[in-house]
Amino acid sequence: MWRFFWSENFFFSRAMLWLLFLTNAGGTVYGYMWYGNQLQHTYTTMDRWLLPFVPDSPTASLFFTLSLFYMIIDRSIMREANHSRIYKAIRAFVDAFAIVTSVKYGIWAVAMIAAGGAQGDPIVWKEWMLVVSHLGMVVQVILFSRYMRFGQLSIVFVGIWVLINDYLDYHSMIYPWLPRILEDDLSIIEFFTVFLSIFGLLTAYVIYKLRAKRIQ
């Protein structure tokens, strides 16, 4: 019985994909609402072209939600379709982006909450909710990575995006708002953020190589 809940028939079933799609879509909307004040602050006081780089975790969740939608499509009427190169290229970027950023920001958010708590910032129910949801981001993207379709080029393009995002976060000061107690640790946090970008990219590359090996 327990083997069924770890099987492809369970994880990749249409019902499970739709359940995760709706759950992640809801979480994505909530995440953008969470960034509402910072988005408004950026809009009114900074260059507006910076806005797409402000919300980090919600964007990661958005791309995983889109990745789930691609899986649903491939499970339905378009599964046997001969997809165009444009379709494949867009999906490759979406899937790679979902893996890299979900791993990166899932770990980052939990680490920031833990670091704040270690320095005396109270951890209340909202923080625990964020810990659970962000750990869930990492777990689910790893579990479903075997159904994602991406290559080395898409990983490179995602790498360009996340490293530009890191630079803008800490040099244009649009990093996610932190507990005040961590504001004097920005240089360490910036280093840790870049490290997680590289770690997320390496994770995606390892997944790609393992999948290529299985196909051979």
ROZAKE-875828 format. One line per 8 residues: number of its first residue (from 0); for each residue x, y, z of N, C-alpha, C. Coordinates in Angstrom, 1 decimal. Each point is the difference from the previous one (the first is absolute). Layout:
// residues N
NUM = X,Y,Z,X,Y,Z,X,Y,Z ~ ...
END
This chain:
// residues 216
0 = 0.8,-1.2,0.0,-0.8,1.2,0.0,0.9,1.3,0.0 ~ 1.0,0.0,0.9,0.8,1.2,0.1,0.8,0.2,-1.3 ~ 0.3,-1.1,-0.7,0.8,0.2,-1.2,-0.8,0.8,-1.0 ~ -1.3,-0.1,0.0,-0.9,0.7,-1.0,0.2,1.5,0.2 ~ 0.1,0.5,1.3,0.1,1.4,0.2,1.4,0.6,-0.3 ~ 1.0,-0.9,-0.4,1.3,0.4,-0.5,0.1,-0.3,-1.4 ~ -1.0,-0.5,-0.7,0.1,-0.5,-1.3,-0.3,1.2,-1.0 ~ 0.3,-0.3,-1.3,-0.2,1.0,-1.0,-1.5,0.1,-0.3
8 = -0.8,-1.1,0.2,-1.4,0.1,-0.2,-0.7,0.9,1.0 ~ 0.6,0.2,1.2,-0.6,0.9,1.0,0.5,1.4,-0.3 ~ 1.3,0.2,-0.1,0.6,1.4,-0.1,-0.4,0.6,-1.3 ~ -0.1,-0.8,-1.1,-0.2,0.6,-1.3,-1.4,-0.2,-0.5 ~ -0.9,-0.3,0.9,-1.4,-0.1,-0.3,-0.6,1.3,-0.3 ~ -1.0,0.1,-0.8,-0.6,1.3,-0.4,-0.6,0.7,1.3 ~ -0.6,-0.8,0.9,-0.6,0.6,1.2,1.1,0.6,0.8 ~ 1.1,-0.7,0.2,1.1,0.6,0.8,0.6,1.3,-0.6
16 = 0.1,-0.1,-1.3,0.6,1.2,-0.7,-0.9,1.2,0.1 ~ -1.3,-0.2,-0.1,-1.0,1.1,0.1,0.0,0.5,1.4 ~ 0.1,-0.9,1.0,0.0,0.4,1.4,1.2,0.9,0.3 ~ 1.1,-0.4,-0.4,1.3,0.7,0.2,-0.1,1.3,-0.8 ~ -0.5,0.0,-1.2,-0.1,1.2,-0.8,-0.8,1.1,0.7 ~ -1.2,-0.4,0.5,-0.9,0.9,0.7,0.6,0.5,1.3 ~ 0.7,-0.9,0.7,0.6,0.4,1.3,1.1,1.0,-0.2 ~ 0.9,-0.3,-1.0,1.1,0.9,-0.3,-0.5,1.3,-0.6
24 = -1.0,0.0,-0.8,-0.6,1.2,-0.6,-0.5,0.9,1.2 ~ -0.7,-0.6,0.9,-0.4,0.8,1.2,1.1,0.5,0.8 ~ 1.0,-0.8,0.2,1.2,0.5,0.7,0.8,1.1,-0.7 ~ 0.0,-0.1,-1.3,0.6,1.0,-0.8,-0.7,1.4,0.2 ~ -1.3,0.0,-0.1,-0.8,1.2,0.2,0.3,0.6,1.4 ~ 0.0,-0.9,1.0,0.2,0.5,1.3,1.4,0.5,0.1 ~ 1.0,-0.6,-0.6,1.4,0.5,0.0,0.1,1.4,-0.6 ~ -0.6,0.2,-1.1,0.0,1.4,-0.6,-0.7,1.0,0.9
32 = -1.0,-0.4,0.7,-0.7,0.9,0.9,1.0,0.3,1.2 ~ 0.7,-1.0,0.4,1.0,0.2,1.1,1.0,1.0,-0.4 ~ 0.4,0.1,-1.2,1.0,1.0,-0.5,-0.7,1.3,-0.4 ~ -1.3,0.2,0.3,-0.7,1.1,-0.5,0.6,1.3,0.4 ~ 0.3,0.2,1.3,0.6,1.3,0.5,1.3,0.3,-0.6 ~ 0.8,-1.1,-0.2,1.4,0.2,-0.6,-0.2,0.4,-1.5 ~ -0.9,-0.7,-0.7,-0.3,0.4,-1.4,-0.4,1.4,-0.1 ~ -0.9,0.4,0.9,-0.5,1.4,-0.1,1.1,1.0,0.3
40 = 0.9,-0.4,1.0,1.1,0.9,0.3,1.0,0.1,-1.2 ~ 0.2,-1.1,-0.6,0.9,0.0,-1.2,-0.6,0.8,-1.1 ~ -1.3,-0.1,-0.2,-0.7,0.7,-1.1,0.1,1.5,0.2 ~ -0.1,0.4,1.2,-0.1,1.5,0.3,1.3,0.6,0.2 ~ 1.0,-0.7,0.4,1.3,0.6,0.4,1.2,-0.4,-0.9 ~ -0.2,-1.0,-0.8,1.2,-0.5,-0.8,-0.4,-0.2,-1.5 ~ 1.0,-0.4,-0.8,-0.3,-0.2,-1.4,-1.0,-1.2,-0.1 ~ -1.0,0.2,-0.8,-1.1,-0.9,-0.1,0.4,-1.3,-0.7
48 = 1.1,0.0,-0.8,0.4,-1.2,-0.7,0.6,-1.0,1.0 ~ 0.2,0.4,1.3,0.5,-0.9,1.0,-1.1,-0.9,0.6 ~ -1.3,0.4,-0.3,-1.1,-0.7,0.6,0.0,-1.6,-0.2 ~ 0.3,-0.5,-1.2,0.0,-1.4,-0.2,1.1,-0.8,0.9 ~ 1.0,0.8,0.5,1.0,-0.6,0.7,-0.2,0.0,1.5 ~ -1.1,0.6,0.4,-0.3,0.2,1.5,-0.6,-1.3,0.6 ~ -1.1,-0.6,-0.5,-0.5,-1.2,0.7,0.8,-1.2,-0.4 ~ 0.6,-0.7,0.9,0.9,-1.1,-0.3,-0.8,-1.4,0.2
56 = -0.4,-0.3,1.2,-0.7,-1.3,0.2,-1.3,-0.1,-0.8 ~ -0.8,1.1,-0.1,-1.2,-0.2,-0.8,0.3,-0.3,-1.5 ~ 1.0,0.6,-0.5,0.4,-0.2,-1.4,0.4,-1.5,-0.2 ~ 0.8,-0.5,1.0,0.4,-1.4,0.0,-1.2,-0.9,0.0 ~ -1.0,0.3,0.9,-1.2,-0.7,0.1,-0.8,0.1,-1.3 ~ -0.1,1.2,-0.6,-0.7,0.2,-1.3,0.6,-1.0,-1.1 ~ 1.3,0.0,-0.1,0.6,-0.8,-1.0,-0.2,-1.5,0.2 ~ 0.0,-0.5,1.3,-0.3,-1.4,0.3,-1.5,-0.2,-0.4
64 = -0.9,0.9,0.3,-1.4,-0.1,-0.4,-0.1,-0.2,-1.5 ~ 0.7,0.8,-0.7,0.0,-0.1,-1.5,0.5,-1.3,-0.4 ~ 1.1,-0.5,0.7,0.5,-1.3,-0.4,-1.0,-1.1,0.3 ~ -0.7,0.1,1.0,-1.1,-1.0,0.3,-1.0,0.1,-1.1 ~ -0.3,1.2,-0.5,-1.0,0.1,-1.1,0.5,-0.7,-1.3 ~ 1.3,0.1,-0.3,0.6,-0.7,-1.1,-0.2,-1.5,0.2 ~ 0.2,-0.5,1.2,-0.2,-1.4,0.3,-1.4,-0.5,-0.3 ~ -1.0,0.9,0.5,-1.4,-0.3,-0.2,-0.3,-0.1,-1.5
72 = 0.6,1.0,-0.8,-0.3,0.0,-1.4,0.5,-1.3,-0.6 ~ 1.2,-0.4,0.4,0.6,-1.3,-0.6,-0.7,-1.2,0.5 ~ -0.8,0.1,1.0,-0.8,-1.1,0.5,-1.3,-0.1,-0.7 ~ -0.4,1.1,-0.7,-1.3,0.0,-0.6,0.1,0.0,-1.6 ~ -0.8,0.8,-0.6,-0.2,-0.2,-1.4,1.2,0.3,-0.9 ~ 1.0,0.8,0.6,1.1,0.4,-0.8,1.2,-0.9,0.3 ~ -0.2,-1.1,0.8,1.1,-0.8,0.4,0.8,-0.6,-1.2 ~ -0.8,-0.4,-1.0,0.6,-0.7,-1.2,0.3,1.0,-1.1
80 = -0.2,1.3,0.2,0.2,1.0,-1.0,1.5,0.3,-0.2 ~ 0.3,0.3,-1.3,1.3,0.4,-0.3,0.3,1.5,0.3 ~ 0.4,0.3,1.2,0.2,1.3,0.4,1.0,0.8,-0.8 ~ -0.3,1.3,-0.2,0.9,0.8,-0.8,1.3,0.3,0.8 ~ 1.0,0.5,-0.7,1.2,0.4,0.6,-0.2,1.1,1.1 ~ -0.9,0.9,-0.4,-0.3,1.2,0.9,-0.6,-0.6,1.3 ~ -0.9,-0.9,-0.1,-0.7,-0.6,1.2,1.1,-0.7,0.8 ~ 0.9,-0.8,-0.6,1.0,-0.7,0.7,1.0,0.9,0.7
88 = 0.3,1.1,-0.7,1.0,1.0,0.6,-0.6,0.7,1.2 ~ -1.3,0.4,-0.2,-0.6,0.7,1.2,-0.1,-0.9,1.2 ~ -0.5,-1.2,-0.3,-0.1,-1.0,1.1,1.3,-0.3,0.6 ~ 1.1,-0.1,-0.8,1.3,-0.3,0.6,0.4,1.1,1.0 ~ -0.2,1.3,-0.4,0.4,1.1,0.9,-0.9,0.0,1.2 ~ -1.3,-0.2,-0.2,-0.9,-0.1,1.2,0.4,-1.1,1.0 ~ 0.3,-1.2,-0.5,0.3,-1.1,0.8,1.4,0.3,0.8 ~ 0.9,0.4,-0.8,1.4,0.3,0.6,-0.2,1.1,1.1
96 = -0.7,1.1,-0.4,-0.2,1.1,1.0,-0.7,-0.5,1.2 ~ -1.0,-0.9,-0.1,-0.7,-0.5,1.1,0.9,-0.8,1.0 ~ 0.9,-0.8,-0.6,0.9,-0.8,0.9,1.0,0.9,0.7 ~ 0.7,0.9,-0.8,1.0,0.8,0.6,-0.5,0.9,1.1 ~ -1.1,0.7,-0.3,-0.5,1.0,0.9,-0.7,-0.6,1.2 ~ -0.7,-1.1,-0.2,-0.7,-0.7,1.1,1.0,-0.5,1.0 ~ 1.1,-0.6,-0.5,1.0,-0.5,0.9,0.7,1.2,0.7 ~ 0.3,1.0,-0.8,0.7,1.2,0.6,-0.8,0.7,1.1
104 = -1.2,0.4,-0.4,-0.8,0.9,0.9,-0.7,-0.8,1.1 ~ -0.2,-1.3,-0.3,-0.5,-0.9,1.1,0.9,-0.1,1.1 ~ 1.3,-0.2,-0.3,1.0,-0.1,1.1,0.3,1.4,0.5 ~ 0.1,1.1,-0.8,0.3,1.3,0.4,-1.0,0.5,1.1 ~ -1.3,-0.1,-0.3,-1.0,0.5,1.0,0.2,-0.7,1.3 ~ 0.1,-1.3,0.0,0.1,-0.8,1.3,1.3,0.5,0.7 ~ 1.1,0.2,-0.7,1.3,0.4,0.6,-0.2,1.4,0.6 ~ -0.7,0.9,-0.7,-0.1,1.3,0.6,-0.9,0.0,1.2
112 = -1.0,-0.8,0.0,-0.9,-0.1,1.2,0.8,-0.6,1.2 ~ 0.8,-1.0,-0.3,0.9,-0.6,1.1,1.0,1.0,0.5 ~ 0.6,0.7,-1.0,1.1,1.0,0.4,-0.6,1.1,0.9 ~ -1.2,0.5,-0.4,-0.7,1.0,0.8,-0.3,-0.5,1.4 ~ -0.5,-1.3,0.0,-0.4,-0.6,1.3,1.2,-0.1,0.9 ~ 1.2,-0.4,-0.6,1.2,-0.2,0.8,0.5,1.3,0.6 ~ -0.4,1.1,-0.6,0.5,1.3,0.5,-1.1,0.7,0.8 ~ -1.0,-0.7,0.3,-1.0,0.6,0.9,-1.3,0.4,-0.6
120 = -0.2,-0.1,-1.3,-1.3,0.4,-0.7,-1.0,-1.1,0.3 ~ -1.2,0.4,0.6,-1.0,-1.0,0.3,-0.5,-0.7,-1.2 ~ -0.1,-1.3,0.1,-0.5,-0.9,-1.0,-1.5,-0.3,0.3 ~ -0.9,0.6,-0.6,-1.4,-0.3,0.3,-0.6,-0.9,-1.1 ~ -1.4,-0.1,0.1,-0.6,-1.0,-0.9,0.2,0.3,-1.5 ~ 0.1,1.3,-0.3,0.2,0.3,-1.5,1.3,-0.5,-0.4 ~ 1.0,0.2,0.8,1.4,-0.5,-0.4,0.0,-1.5,-0.1 ~ -0.7,-0.7,0.9,-0.1,-1.5,-0.1,-0.7,-0.4,-1.3
128 = -1.1,0.7,-0.3,-0.7,-0.2,-1.3,0.9,0.1,-1.2 ~ 0.9,1.1,0.1,0.9,0.2,-1.1,1.1,-1.1,-0.1 ~ 0.4,-0.5,1.2,1.0,-1.1,0.0,-0.6,-1.2,-0.7 ~ -1.2,-0.4,0.4,-0.6,-1.2,-0.6,-0.2,0.2,-1.5 ~ -0.6,1.2,-0.4,-0.3,0.2,-1.4,1.3,0.0,-0.9 ~ 1.1,0.6,0.5,1.2,0.1,-0.7,0.8,-1.3,-0.1 ~ -0.1,-0.7,1.1,0.6,-1.4,-0.1,-0.8,-0.8,-1.0 ~ -1.3,0.2,0.0,-0.9,-0.7,-1.0,0.4,0.3,-1.4
136 = 0.4,1.3,-0.3,0.5,0.3,-1.3,1.1,-0.8,-0.4 ~ 1.0,-0.2,0.9,1.2,-0.8,-0.4,-0.4,-1.5,-0.2 ~ -0.8,-0.5,0.9,-0.3,-1.4,-0.1,-0.8,-0.3,-1.3 ~ -1.0,0.8,-0.3,-0.9,-0.4,-1.1,0.7,0.2,-1.3 ~ 0.9,1.0,-0.1,0.7,0.2,-1.3,1.0,-1.1,-0.2 ~ 0.6,-0.6,1.0,0.9,-1.1,-0.1,-0.8,-1.3,-0.4 ~ -1.1,-0.2,0.6,-0.8,-1.1,-0.3,-0.5,0.0,-1.4 ~ -0.4,1.1,-0.5,-0.6,0.1,-1.4,1.1,0.4,-1.0
144 = 1.2,0.1,0.3,1.1,0.4,-0.9,0.1,-1.1,-1.1 ~ -0.3,-1.3,0.3,0.1,-1.0,-1.0,-0.9,0.1,-1.1 ~ -1.1,0.8,0.2,-1.0,0.3,-1.1,0.3,1.3,-0.8 ~ 1.0,0.7,0.4,0.3,1.3,-0.6,0.9,-0.2,-1.2 ~ -0.1,0.9,-1.0,0.7,-0.2,-1.2,0.8,1.3,-0.3 ~ 1.3,-0.1,0.3,0.9,1.2,-0.2,1.4,-0.5,-0.4 ~ 0.8,0.9,-0.5,1.4,-0.4,-0.4,1.0,1.0,0.6 ~ 1.2,-0.1,-0.5,1.1,0.8,0.5,-0.2,1.5,-0.3
152 = -0.5,0.2,-1.3,-0.1,1.4,-0.4,-1.0,0.8,0.9 ~ -1.1,-0.7,0.3,-1.0,0.6,0.9,0.5,0.3,1.4 ~ 0.9,-0.9,0.5,0.6,0.2,1.3,0.9,1.3,-0.1 ~ 0.7,0.2,-1.1,0.9,1.1,-0.2,-0.8,1.3,0.0 ~ -1.2,0.0,-0.7,-0.8,1.2,0.0,-0.6,0.3,1.4 ~ -0.4,-1.0,0.7,-0.5,0.2,1.4,1.2,0.5,0.9 ~ 1.2,-0.5,-0.2,1.1,0.5,0.7,0.3,1.5,-0.2 ~ -0.2,0.4,-1.2,0.2,1.5,-0.3,-1.1,0.8,0.8
160 = -1.2,-0.5,0.0,-1.1,0.7,0.7,0.3,0.1,1.5 ~ 0.3,-1.2,0.6,0.1,0.0,1.5,1.2,0.8,0.5 ~ 1.1,0.0,-0.8,1.2,0.7,0.4,-0.3,1.5,-0.2 ~ -0.6,0.4,-1.0,-0.4,1.5,-0.2,-1.0,0.3,1.2 ~ -0.9,-0.8,0.3,-0.9,0.2,1.1,0.7,0.2,1.3 ~ 1.0,-0.8,0.3,0.8,0.1,1.2,0.7,1.3,0.0 ~ 0.6,0.4,-1.1,0.7,1.3,0.0,-0.9,1.2,0.3 ~ -1.2,0.0,-0.7,-0.9,1.0,0.2,-0.6,0.1,1.4
168 = -0.2,-1.2,0.6,-0.5,-0.1,1.4,0.8,0.8,0.9 ~ 1.4,-0.2,-0.1,0.8,0.6,1.1,0.8,1.2,-0.5 ~ -0.2,0.4,-1.2,0.7,1.2,-0.5,-1.0,1.1,-0.4 ~ -1.2,-0.4,-0.3,-1.1,0.9,-0.2,-1.0,0.0,1.3 ~ 0.4,-0.9,0.9,-0.7,0.0,1.3,-1.5,-0.4,-0.1 ~ -0.2,-1.1,-0.8,-1.4,-0.5,-0.2,-0.1,-1.4,0.6 ~ 1.0,-0.4,0.8,0.0,-1.3,0.6,-1.3,-0.2,0.9 ~ -0.5,-1.2,0.2,-1.2,-0.1,0.8,0.2,0.6,1.4
176 = -1.0,0.7,0.5,0.1,0.7,1.3,0.3,-1.1,1.0 ~ 1.0,0.4,0.9,0.5,-0.9,1.0,-0.4,0.5,1.4 ~ 0.1,-0.9,1.0,-0.2,0.5,1.4,1.1,1.0,0.2 ~ -0.3,1.1,0.7,1.0,1.1,0.3,1.3,-0.6,0.6 ~ -0.1,-1.0,0.7,1.1,-0.6,0.7,1.1,-0.5,-1.0 ~ -0.5,-0.3,-1.2,1.0,-0.5,-1.0,0.5,1.0,-1.0 ~ -0.4,1.3,0.2,0.4,1.0,-1.0,1.5,0.2,0.0 ~ 0.7,-0.2,1.2,1.4,0.2,0.0,0.8,-1.2,-0.5
184 = -0.7,-1.0,-0.5,0.6,-1.2,-0.5,-0.1,-0.1,-1.5 ~ -0.3,1.1,-0.7,-0.3,-0.1,-1.4,1.1,-0.5,-0.9 ~ 1.3,0.2,0.3,1.1,-0.5,-0.8,0.0,-1.5,0.1 ~ -0.2,-0.6,1.2,0.0,-1.4,0.1,-1.3,-0.6,-0.7 ~ -1.1,0.7,0.1,-1.2,-0.5,-0.6,0.1,0.0,-1.5 ~ 0.7,1.1,-0.6,0.2,0.1,-1.4,0.9,-1.2,-0.5 ~ 1.0,-0.3,0.8,0.9,-1.1,-0.4,-0.8,-1.4,0.0 ~ -0.8,-0.1,1.1,-0.8,-1.2,0.1,-1.0,-0.1,-1.1
192 = -0.6,1.1,-0.4,-1.0,0.0,-1.1,0.7,-0.5,-1.3 ~ 1.1,0.6,-0.3,0.8,-0.4,-1.2,0.3,-1.5,0.0 ~ 0.5,-0.4,1.2,0.3,-1.5,0.2,-1.2,-0.8,-0.3 ~ -1.2,0.4,0.4,-1.2,-0.8,-0.2,-0.4,0.0,-1.5 ~ 0.3,1.1,-0.7,-0.2,0.1,-1.4,0.8,-1.1,-0.7 ~ 1.3,-0.1,0.3,0.9,-0.9,-0.6,-0.5,-1.5,0.4 ~ -0.4,-0.1,1.3,-0.4,-1.3,0.4,-1.3,-0.5,-0.7 ~ -0.9,1.0,-0.2,-1.2,-0.3,-0.8,0.3,-0.4,-1.4
200 = 0.9,0.7,-0.6,0.4,-0.3,-1.4,0.7,-1.4,-0.1 ~ 0.9,-0.3,1.0,0.6,-1.3,0.0,-1.0,-1.1,0.2 ~ -1.0,0.3,0.8,-1.1,-1.0,0.3,-0.7,-0.3,-1.4 ~ -0.3,1.1,-0.7,-0.7,-0.2,-1.3,0.9,-0.8,-1.0 ~ 1.2,0.3,0.0,1.0,-0.7,-0.9,0.1,-1.5,0.4 ~ 0.1,-0.3,1.3,0.0,-1.4,0.4,-1.2,-0.7,-0.4 ~ -1.2,0.6,0.2,-1.3,-0.6,-0.4,0.0,-0.3,-1.5 ~ 0.5,1.0,-0.8,0.0,-0.1,-1.4,0.9,-1.2,-0.4
208 = 1.2,-0.1,0.6,0.9,-1.1,-0.4,-0.5,-1.4,0.4 ~ -0.7,0.0,1.2,-0.6,-1.3,0.4,-1.1,-0.4,-0.9 ~ -0.8,0.9,-0.4,-1.1,-0.3,-1.0,0.6,-0.4,-1.3 ~ 1.0,0.6,-0.5,0.7,-0.3,-1.3,0.5,-1.4,0.1 ~ 0.6,-0.4,1.2,0.6,-1.3,0.2,-1.1,-1.1,-0.1 ~ -1.2,0.3,0.6,-1.1,-1.0,0.0,-0.5,-0.2,-1.3 ~ 0.0,1.1,-0.9,-0.6,-0.2,-1.3,0.9,-0.8,-0.9 ~ 1.3,0.0,0.2,1.0,-0.7,-0.8,-0.3,-1.5,0.1
END
